[in-house]
Amino acid sequence: MSDFKDGTVLELFISKKKDRENKKEMVLNFNGILEDKYYNKEVDRSILITSIDSYLLAKENNIDLEYGSLGENILIDLNPYKLNHGDKLYIGEVILEITKNCTICNSLAKIDPNLPKVLKIDRGIFARTFKGGKIQKDDKVTILKN
């Protein structure tokens, strides 16, 4: 594996039953993100990573979003959407393995009817925990290509 590009964690979010919490750090193990409502459910879809590029694309289309609106757990300042299944991200103490691109869900249309079309392939990417540990806001993100 070789380094592809580096970036930074901008924001972290945990989904609760009725809302989302912005966190300074989160702990992950092989079942996902501790305290997250999706913990130990669909492990290959338990972590959603979104690029700041998604928010910029929405803004270019006159859709203003608060960070976390796209359902992401980890917001980063580089774009991982062209990574392949099996590629990895090294963040803080954690290694995440890319599992699949995130498909657009109709819940985004509740924010703005045009949002699903604008972000059709740019909402985010799912990952699972390859090596557990802690991720903190401002941690370095390194893409490791297979």
Residue pairs with C-beta under 8 A, 6 or more apart in sequence:
1 88
1 144
1 145
1 146
2 144
2 145
3 142
3 143
3 144
4 142
4 143
4 144
4 145
5 78
5 142
5 143
6 78
6 140
6 141
6 142
6 143
7 76
7 77
7 78
7 140
7 141
7 143
8 76
8 77
8 138
8 139
8 140
8 141
9 74
9 75
9 76
9 91
9 92
9 135
9 136
9 137
9 138
9 139
9 141
10 52
10 67
10 75
10 76
10 77
10 137
11 22
11 67
11 68
11 72
11 74
11 75
11 137
12 22
12 23
12 24
12 25
12 26
12 73
12 74
12 75
12 135
12 136
12 137
13 20
13 21
13 22
13 23
13 67
13 68
13 72
13 73
13 74
13 75
14 20
14 21
14 23
14 26
14 33
14 35
14 36
14 73
15 36
15 37
15 38
15 71
15 73
16 37
17 37
20 68
20 71
22 67
22 68
23 137
24 136
24 137
25 134
25 135
25 136
25 137
26 33
26 34
26 35
26 36
26 73
26 134
26 135
27 33
27 34
27 132
27 133
27 134
28 34
28 47
28 94
28 96
28 129
28 132
28 133
28 134
28 135
29 129
29 132
30 43
30 128
30 129
30 132
31 39
31 40
31 43
31 46
31 129
32 38
32 39
32 40
32 41
32 43
32 46
32 47
32 128
32 129
33 39
33 46
33 47
33 73
36 46
36 73
38 45
38 46
39 46
40 46
43 128
43 129
44 99
44 100
44 126
44 128
45 99
45 100
45 126
46 126
46 128
46 129
47 73
47 74
47 96
47 126
47 127
47 128
47 129
48 70
48 71
48 72
48 73
48 74
48 102
48 124
48 125
48 126
48 127
49 72
49 73
49 74
49 75
49 76
49 80
49 89
49 96
49 124
49 125
49 126
49 127
50 70
50 71
50 72
50 74
50 75
50 76
50 123
50 124
50 125
51 75
51 76
51 77
51 78
51 79
51 80
51 81
51 122
51 124
52 75
52 76
52 77
53 79
53 122
54 70
54 119
54 122
54 123
54 124
55 65
55 67
55 70
57 118
57 119
57 122
58 64
58 65
58 112
58 115
58 118
58 119
59 65
61 114
61 118
63 111
63 112
63 114
63 115
63 118
65 111
67 75
68 75
69 111
70 108
70 119
70 123
70 124
71 107
71 124
72 124
74 91
74 135
76 141
77 141
78 141
78 143
80 89
80 98
80 125
80 143
81 101
81 121
81 122
81 124
81 125
83 98
83 125
83 143
83 145
84 98
84 145
84 146
85 98
85 99
85 100
86 97
86 98
86 146
87 97
87 98
87 143
87 144
87 145
87 146
88 95
88 96
88 97
88 98
88 130
88 143
88 144
88 146
89 95
89 96
89 98
89 127
89 141
89 142
89 143
89 144
90 141
90 142
90 144
91 135
91 139
91 140
91 141
91 142
92 133
92 134
92 135
92 136
92 139
92 140
93 131
93 132
93 133
93 134
93 135
94 129
94 131
94 132
94 133
94 134
94 135
95 129
95 130
95 131
95 144
96 127
96 128
96 129
96 130
97 127
97 128
97 129
97 130
98 125
98 126
98 127
99 126
99 127
99 128
100 125
100 126
101 121
101 124
101 125
101 126
102 123
102 124
102 125
102 126
103 123
104 116
104 119
104 120
104 123
105 116
106 116
108 115
108 116
108 119
108 123
109 115
109 116
